[in-house]
Amino acid sequence: MTSVASHDARLTWSGAVCLKRSDGWVMPCRLPCDDLEMYPPELRDLAAMPSGVRLRFATDAKAVAFETQPMAAAGNLDLYADNVLAGTAAFKQGDTMIHFKNLSPGEKTLELWLNHILPFCLRAIGLPDGAFLDKSQDLRPKWITYGSSITHCGGAGSPSFTWPAIVSRAKNLNLTSLGFGGQCHVDSMIARFIRDLPAQFISLKLGINVHGGSLSPRTFLPAVLGSIVTIRDGHPGIPLVMCSPIWSPERETMPGPTGLTLEMIRADLRHAVEVLRRRGDRNIHYVDGLNLLGPDLAELLPDLVHPDAEGYKRLGENFLHEVFDMLGVEIPSA
């Protein structure tokens, strides 16, 4: 068995924005490591959960093992070989070795989708003796999506079946998922962060966390407009899609602590897009969250807020239909 160190430069960490290094291991993070103190503590913790992050490399190995720090809880990882699912490996709390066997022969690009809700600290990759490992850069168009737990997708069956993962694989996109469970509050630092990241496509799915009381009927629309204008400072002209909240029956007409209902939030998000289109932004688009997952799919919302595993699949399929079939959004090359 040949061991490849976690810091090897031939490894590509797609969907991560920085890597934390300590005592022989590497952990991907979804917020900039040098600026974490600029973000609320709740966001810092969630940034260590690598939703949408993939570890990518080329090899001819027919088996591969990933040595990690002890996993914090049970979960699973998905491994793709040349964009085809090669296997899903389950692990238990405390496990430090995760194996994939019976891979296809010959050279291929492997892409390991990290568990979307558990920090992942890689120590080494094990390959059979004689197998090679080389860099495989992710040159696909970059897509950044920002949202709440419904974008983080804790209830997805496995990490490559979150709704952003489904969309990115269907459209051959290099995903960066900024889904933060309970913490999508239209933060200005997130808007600045998205502004400064490379991107060919951006989507925002806003509103459900705001209903909990962080913004009011007075402050919500200005915060949304300010965030979009900030993002546009770095990304003028690329497709930007604004999605409003999916259906949540207890919140549709019942005001949250500051007086916002989901119906009001959807109206404000639609209005924000209309205002910006009137001012010349012809590549910003609105998608009604009820078209992504509405009352007709109530059985896929077990807690009446979050989709189950099948619900996330349907949400991804509906996003593809609404954005690319109905709106005709076209993503430029990287």
Buried (B, 14 or more C-beta within 10 A) or exposed (E): EBEBBBEBEBBBBBBBBBBBEEEBBBBBBBBBBEEBEBBEEEBBEBBBBBBBBBBBBBBBBBBBBBBBBEBBEEBBBBBBBEEEBBBBBEBEEEBEEBEBEEBEEEEBBBBBBBBBBBBBBBBBBBBBEEBEBEEBEBEBBBBBBBBBBBBBBBBBBBBBBBBBBBBBBEBEBBBBBBBBBBBBBBBEBBBBBBBBBEBBBBBBBBBBBBBBEBBBBEBBBEBBBEBBBBBBEBBEEBBBBBBBBBBBEEBBEEEBEBEBBBBBBBEBBBBBBEBBBEEEBEBBBBBBBBBBBEEEBEEBBEEEBBBBBBBBBBBBBBBBEBBBEEBEBEBEEE
